Amino acid sequence: MGLSASQARLLTITARKSDCEYESMRLSHQKIALSRDMNKISAEYDNAMAQTKLIYDYYGKDSESTDLTYGLLMTPSAINNYTPAPITDSSGRVVLDSRLAKAARDAGIPQEGLDGLPSSDVRNKFIDSLASTGYISQFQADNIKKTTYNQMAGVGSADLVNVSTTTGTLQDLIDAVSNEYYDFSDVVGFNNQFVDDVKFESQANGTATTAENKVSFADILNGNYMLLAETHDGDNGETSYNNLTVDGGVADVLCNMTVWDCMFEVFESKLDTGDPKTQAALAYARRMVTDMMTNLGAGEDDGTKGDYGSHSGVGTVGTGSGDYSWDGKNIHDNWGDWREYRDKYDSKVNGWARDDASADTIGLNGIYNHDNDGKSDDDSCMSVATVNVS
């Protein structure tokens, strides 16, 4: 009996051992299956990550996107609106690829940067190195080096923002320039005085009087301001015509006045938004106004400016009864008599210019007079040039 009981217990233990071995084998198989599943999941994860890509959208509206690359961020192009976004490390240093890094070394730019602003020589060495590695073409490099180097470009510039525009009226523009003035005492270096309805006058001799000698650009836009230049040094029709039309004549005086540059600067300061299209439009307006005001015709073959007499606004008027003549000999030597004459005939001269040279005509106008008898008038023939500033 004792042996039988021992055998029974042995058989029981053996059976339990077999069960444990089986369970161990089953768990081992499960572990292998889990490892196999883990490998499958890991492969699926890697595949999913490989299919993810970074895209670039300049305007942030999901309207147009492009695969994000180093070159797209670092190089100006139409895709980034020619506004690169340099990649920097945690120290603020720009991350360069091998060709850009080589160009920096060739130009003598250390990792910590230059101690000050770069020179044109540094710029040119940098560009030459980029061309040598094929980063840019030699044609591009040559064109870049032809551009005048602006040492301050990009230094302390404001943040780039989209340009906004506002629709305005002519009255809005008038209000904007109401405190912008032009000082007509700077027109020429002569003495200044006001006569009758003339807002400002400059004479080669005489005593200057204290008077308001500046006009706001709002007044010019609201009014009908005409600039008038005249001389009385003509002996006859030919000389008075030349006094009007040749270089240094009264037309030349008007066309070279500083009022034009002042006017352009004032309006450009109010209208320039900083974007290239607006600046191109303002440059076009300046060029067209200048051409209209000077109206020099086609010019000469040697490149010099043409004769003011080519303008259809240049005309003649005969003195006839002598209303526009003065019987003195020399204006500068007979200033007192000349002033008496000028005070008497100011309204005639200005009326002549307004009627015949037409202050309402756009562009340069000129009139010269001569005595119908053809004799020398001893420096009394007038030449008048006008241009309507308004």
C-alpha positions as CSV (number, residue, x, y, z in Angstrom):
1,M,0.0,0.0,0.0
2,G,2.8,2.4,0.9
3,L,4.4,1.8,-2.5
4,S,1.1,2.4,-4.3
5,A,0.5,5.7,-2.5
6,S,4.0,6.8,-3.4
7,Q,3.5,5.9,-7.0
8,A,0.2,7.8,-7.0
9,R,1.9,10.9,-5.7
10,L,4.7,10.6,-8.2
11,L,2.3,10.3,-11.0
12,T,0.4,13.4,-9.7
13,I,3.7,15.4,-9.5
14,T,4.7,14.2,-13.0
15,A,1.3,15.3,-14.4
16,R,1.6,18.7,-12.8
17,K,5.1,19.1,-14.2
18,S,3.8,18.2,-17.6
19,D,1.0,20.8,-17.2
20,C,3.6,23.5,-16.2
21,E,5.8,22.6,-19.1
22,Y,2.8,22.9,-21.4
23,E,1.8,26.2,-20.0
24,S,5.3,27.5,-20.3
25,M,5.4,26.4,-23.9
26,R,2.0,28.1,-24.5
27,L,3.2,31.3,-23.0
28,S,6.4,31.1,-25.0
29,H,4.4,30.8,-28.1
30,Q,2.3,33.8,-27.1
31,K,5.4,35.8,-26.5
32,I,6.7,34.9,-29.9
33,A,3.3,36.0,-31.4
34,L,3.4,39.3,-29.5
35,S,7.0,39.9,-30.8
36,R,5.8,39.2,-34.3
37,D,2.9,41.6,-33.9
38,M,5.2,44.3,-32.4
39,N,7.5,44.0,-35.4
40,K,4.5,44.4,-37.7
41,I,3.2,47.5,-35.7
42,S,6.6,49.0,-35.7
43,A,6.9,48.6,-39.5
44,E,3.5,50.1,-39.9
45,Y,4.5,53.1,-37.7
46,D,7.7,53.6,-39.7
47,N,5.8,53.5,-43.0
48,A,3.3,56.1,-41.6
49,M,6.1,58.4,-40.6
50,A,7.8,58.0,-43.9
51,Q,4.6,59.2,-45.6
52,T,4.4,62.4,-43.5
53,K,5.8,65.6,-45.2
54,L,6.3,69.2,-44.2
55,I,4.7,71.8,-46.4
56,Y,5.2,75.5,-46.8
57,D,2.3,78.0,-47.2
58,Y,3.5,81.6,-47.4
59,Y,0.1,83.2,-46.8
60,G,-1.2,80.6,-44.3
61,K,-4.5,80.2,-46.0
62,D,-4.2,76.6,-47.4
63,S,-4.6,78.1,-50.8
64,E,-1.2,77.0,-52.1
65,S,1.4,74.8,-50.5
66,T,4.8,73.4,-51.4
67,D,7.1,70.8,-49.9
68,L,9.3,72.5,-47.3
69,T,13.0,72.4,-48.1
70,Y,16.1,74.2,-46.9
71,G,16.4,76.0,-50.2
72,L,12.8,77.2,-50.1
73,L,13.3,78.8,-46.7
74,M,16.8,80.2,-47.4
75,T,16.6,81.4,-51.0
76,P,14.4,84.3,-52.3
77,S,11.9,83.0,-54.8
78,A,8.4,83.7,-56.1
79,I,7.1,81.0,-53.8
80,N,8.2,82.8,-50.7
81,N,7.4,86.2,-52.2
82,Y,11.2,86.9,-52.4
83,T,11.3,87.0,-48.6
84,P,13.6,84.2,-47.3
85,A,13.4,82.9,-43.7
86,P,16.9,82.1,-42.5
87,I,17.2,78.9,-40.4
88,T,19.1,79.6,-37.1
89,D,20.4,77.4,-34.3
90,S,19.8,78.0,-30.6
91,S,22.5,80.6,-30.5
92,G,20.9,82.6,-33.3
93,R,23.5,81.7,-35.9
94,V,22.3,81.0,-39.4
95,V,22.5,77.3,-40.4
96,L,24.4,77.1,-43.8
97,D,24.6,74.2,-46.2
98,S,28.0,73.2,-47.4
99,R,28.2,75.6,-50.4
100,L,27.0,78.6,-48.4
101,A,29.4,77.7,-45.6
102,K,32.3,77.5,-48.1
103,A,31.3,80.9,-49.6
104,A,31.3,82.4,-46.1
105,R,34.8,81.0,-45.4
106,D,36.1,82.2,-48.8
107,A,34.8,85.7,-48.1
108,G,36.5,85.7,-44.7
109,I,33.4,85.7,-42.6
110,P,34.0,83.8,-39.3
111,Q,31.3,81.8,-37.5
112,E,30.9,84.5,-34.9
113,G,30.3,87.1,-37.7
114,L,32.1,90.2,-38.7
115,D,33.0,92.9,-36.3
116,G,31.0,95.5,-38.1
117,L,29.2,95.8,-41.5
118,P,30.6,93.9,-44.5
119,S,32.2,95.7,-47.4
120,S,31.6,95.4,-51.1
121,D,34.8,93.3,-51.4
122,V,33.4,90.8,-48.9
123,R,30.1,90.7,-50.8
124,N,31.9,90.1,-54.1
125,K,34.0,87.3,-52.7
126,F,30.9,85.6,-51.3
127,I,29.1,85.9,-54.7
128,D,32.2,84.6,-56.6
129,S,32.4,81.5,-54.3
130,L,28.7,80.8,-54.9
131,A,29.2,80.9,-58.6
132,S,32.2,78.6,-58.4
133,T,30.2,75.9,-56.7
134,G,27.2,76.3,-59.0
135,Y,24.9,77.7,-56.3
136,I,24.2,80.6,-58.7
137,S,25.2,81.1,-62.3
138,Q,28.1,83.2,-63.4
139,F,25.6,85.5,-65.2
140,Q,23.7,86.0,-61.9
141,A,27.0,86.7,-60.1
142,D,28.1,89.3,-62.6
143,N,24.7,91.1,-62.4
144,I,24.7,91.1,-58.6
145,K,28.2,92.6,-58.5
146,K,27.1,95.3,-60.9
147,T,24.5,96.4,-58.3
148,T,25.7,99.3,-56.0
149,Y,26.3,97.7,-52.6
150,N,24.0,99.1,-49.9
151,Q,25.9,98.4,-46.7
152,M,22.9,99.2,-44.5
153,A,20.4,97.0,-46.3
154,G,18.7,94.7,-43.8
155,V,20.2,96.4,-40.7
156,G,17.6,97.3,-38.1
157,S,14.7,97.0,-40.6
158,A,11.2,96.9,-39.4
159,D,9.2,93.6,-39.5
160,L,7.8,92.8,-42.9
161,V,4.0,93.2,-43.0
162,N,1.5,93.0,-45.8
163,V,0.8,96.4,-47.4
164,S,-2.7,97.8,-46.8
165,T,-4.2,100.6,-48.9
166,T,-7.0,103.0,-48.2
167,T,-9.2,104.7,-50.8
168,G,-9.2,108.4,-50.5
169,T,-10.5,111.5,-52.2
170,L,-8.8,114.6,-53.5
171,Q,-10.0,116.4,-50.4
172,D,-8.3,113.8,-48.2
173,L,-5.0,114.5,-50.1
174,I,-5.5,118.3,-49.8
175,D,-6.0,117.9,-46.0
176,A,-2.9,115.7,-45.8
177,V,-0.6,118.4,-47.3
178,S,-2.3,121.4,-45.6
179,N,0.8,121.9,-43.4
180,E,3.4,121.3,-46.1
181,Y,4.8,124.6,-47.5
182,Y,7.1,125.8,-50.2
183,D,9.2,128.9,-49.5
184,F,9.3,130.9,-52.7
185,S,12.0,133.1,-51.4
186,D,14.3,130.2,-52.3
187,V,13.4,130.3,-56.0
188,V,16.3,132.5,-57.0
189,G,18.9,134.4,-55.1
190,F,17.4,137.8,-55.8
191,N,15.5,140.3,-53.6
192,N,11.8,139.5,-53.1
193,Q,8.7,141.6,-53.0
194,F,4.9,141.4,-53.5
195,V,3.2,143.5,-56.2
196,D,-0.6,143.9,-56.4
197,D,-2.3,140.5,-57.0
198,V,1.0,138.7,-57.5
199,K,1.6,136.3,-54.7
200,F,5.3,136.4,-54.9
201,E,7.8,138.2,-57.0
202,S,11.6,138.1,-57.4
203,Q,13.6,141.0,-58.9
204,A,17.2,141.4,-59.8
205,N,17.4,144.7,-57.9
206,G,15.3,146.6,-55.4
207,T,14.5,146.4,-51.7
208,A,13.0,143.3,-50.2
209,T,9.8,143.7,-48.3
210,T,8.6,141.6,-45.4
211,A,5.6,139.5,-46.5
212,E,4.3,136.0,-46.5
213,N,6.4,134.3,-49.1
214,K,5.3,130.7,-48.8
215,V,2.3,128.8,-50.1
216,S,1.0,125.5,-48.8
217,F,0.5,122.7,-51.2
218,A,-3.2,122.5,-50.1
219,D,-3.5,126.1,-51.3
220,I,-1.9,125.1,-54.6
221,L,-4.3,122.2,-55.1
222,N,-7.3,124.3,-54.1
223,G,-6.3,127.4,-56.2
224,N,-5.0,128.2,-59.6
225,Y,-1.3,129.1,-59.0
226,M,0.8,130.1,-62.0
227,L,4.6,130.6,-61.9
228,L,5.7,133.5,-64.1
229,A,9.2,134.4,-65.1
230,E,10.0,137.4,-67.3
231,T,12.9,139.4,-68.6
232,H,13.1,142.8,-70.3
233,D,16.6,142.6,-71.8
234,G,15.5,142.0,-75.4
235,D,16.5,144.6,-78.1
236,N,14.2,143.0,-80.7
237,G,12.1,140.0,-81.5
238,E,15.1,137.7,-82.0
239,T,16.8,138.5,-78.7
240,S,13.5,138.4,-76.7
241,Y,12.8,135.0,-78.3
242,N,16.2,133.8,-77.3
243,N,15.7,135.2,-73.8
244,L,12.7,133.0,-73.6
245,T,13.8,129.7,-75.1
246,V,17.6,129.2,-74.8
247,D,19.4,127.6,-71.8
248,G,19.4,130.1,-69.0
249,G,16.4,131.9,-70.3
250,V,13.2,132.5,-68.4
251,A,11.7,129.1,-69.4
252,D,14.9,127.4,-68.1
253,V,14.4,129.3,-64.8
254,L,10.9,127.9,-64.3
255,C,11.9,124.3,-65.2
256,N,14.9,124.3,-62.8
257,M,13.1,125.7,-59.8
258,T,13.3,123.7,-56.6
259,V,9.5,123.8,-56.2
260,W,9.2,120.7,-58.4
261,D,11.5,118.4,-56.3
262,C,9.8,119.8,-53.2
263,M,6.4,119.0,-54.6
264,F,7.4,115.5,-55.6
265,E,8.9,114.8,-52.2
266,V,5.8,116.0,-50.3
267,F,3.3,113.9,-52.3
268,E,5.6,110.9,-52.3
269,S,5.9,111.1,-48.5
270,K,2.1,110.9,-48.3
271,L,1.4,108.3,-51.0
272,D,4.5,105.9,-50.9
273,T,3.4,102.7,-49.2
274,G,6.8,101.1,-49.7
275,D,5.7,98.4,-52.1
276,P,7.4,98.2,-55.5
277,K,4.2,98.8,-57.5
278,T,3.4,102.0,-55.7
279,Q,7.0,103.3,-56.0
280,A,7.0,102.5,-59.7
281,A,3.8,104.4,-60.1
282,L,5.2,107.5,-58.2
283,A,8.3,107.4,-60.3
284,Y,6.2,107.3,-63.5
285,A,4.2,110.2,-62.2
286,R,7.3,112.2,-61.5
287,R,8.7,111.5,-65.0
288,M,5.5,112.4,-66.8
289,V,5.0,115.6,-64.8
290,T,8.6,116.6,-65.5
291,D,8.2,115.9,-69.2
292,M,4.9,117.8,-69.3
293,M,6.3,120.8,-67.4
294,T,9.6,121.1,-69.4
295,N,8.2,119.9,-72.8
296,L,11.6,120.0,-74.4
297,G,10.7,118.2,-77.6
298,A,12.8,115.4,-79.0
299,G,16.1,116.9,-77.9
300,E,19.3,117.1,-79.9
301,D,21.3,114.4,-81.6
302,D,24.2,114.8,-79.2
303,G,21.9,114.1,-76.2
304,T,21.5,117.7,-75.1
305,K,18.0,119.0,-74.3
306,G,16.0,120.5,-77.1
307,D,14.9,124.1,-77.7
308,Y,12.1,125.3,-75.5
309,G,10.8,127.0,-78.7
310,S,9.7,123.6,-79.9
311,H,6.7,123.9,-77.6
312,S,3.5,124.9,-79.3
313,G,2.8,127.2,-76.3
314,V,5.5,129.7,-77.4
315,G,4.0,132.6,-79.2
316,T,4.6,136.3,-80.1
317,V,2.9,139.6,-79.5
318,G,3.8,143.0,-81.1
319,T,4.0,146.0,-78.9
320,G,2.2,148.2,-81.3
321,S,1.3,151.3,-79.3
322,G,4.2,150.7,-77.0
323,D,2.1,149.5,-74.0
324,Y,4.7,146.9,-73.2
325,S,7.8,149.0,-73.9
326,W,10.0,151.1,-71.7
327,D,12.0,154.1,-73.0
328,G,14.8,153.7,-70.5
329,K,18.2,152.5,-71.5
330,N,19.3,150.0,-68.9
331,I,17.2,148.4,-66.2
332,H,20.0,147.9,-63.8
333,D,21.3,151.4,-64.1
334,N,17.9,153.1,-64.0
335,W,16.3,151.1,-61.2
336,G,14.1,153.9,-59.9
337,D,12.5,154.7,-63.3
338,W,12.2,150.9,-63.9
339,R,10.2,150.3,-60.7
340,E,7.9,153.2,-61.6
341,Y,7.3,151.6,-65.0
342,R,6.9,148.1,-63.5
343,D,4.4,149.3,-60.9
344,K,2.4,151.0,-63.7
345,Y,2.4,148.1,-66.1
346,D,2.4,145.1,-63.8
347,S,-1.3,144.4,-64.5
348,K,-0.6,144.6,-68.2
349,V,2.2,142.1,-68.1
350,N,0.4,139.7,-65.9
351,G,-2.8,140.0,-67.9
352,W,-0.7,139.4,-71.0
353,A,0.7,136.2,-69.6
354,R,-2.7,135.0,-68.3
355,D,-4.5,135.8,-71.6
356,D,-1.9,134.8,-74.1
357,A,0.2,132.2,-72.2
358,S,-3.0,130.9,-70.6
359,A,-2.6,130.0,-66.9
360,D,-5.2,127.3,-67.5
361,T,-3.0,125.5,-70.0
362,I,-1.2,122.4,-68.7
363,G,2.6,122.5,-69.2
364,L,5.1,125.2,-70.1
365,N,4.0,128.3,-72.0
366,G,5.9,131.3,-73.2
367,I,5.4,134.6,-74.9
368,Y,7.9,137.2,-76.2
369,N,7.2,140.6,-77.7
370,H,8.9,143.0,-80.1
371,D,8.2,146.4,-81.6
372,N,6.5,146.2,-85.0
373,D,8.7,148.9,-86.5
374,G,11.7,146.4,-86.3
375,K,14.0,148.9,-84.6
376,S,16.1,148.2,-81.5
377,D,14.1,148.7,-78.3
378,D,17.1,149.2,-76.0
379,D,16.6,146.3,-73.6
380,S,12.8,146.8,-73.3
381,C,11.4,143.8,-75.2
382,M,9.8,141.3,-72.8
383,S,10.0,137.5,-72.6
384,V,7.6,135.7,-70.3
385,A,7.4,132.0,-69.4
386,T,4.6,130.5,-67.3
387,V,3.6,127.2,-65.9
388,N,0.5,126.4,-64.0
389,V,1.6,124.7,-60.7
390,S,-1.9,123.7,-59.7
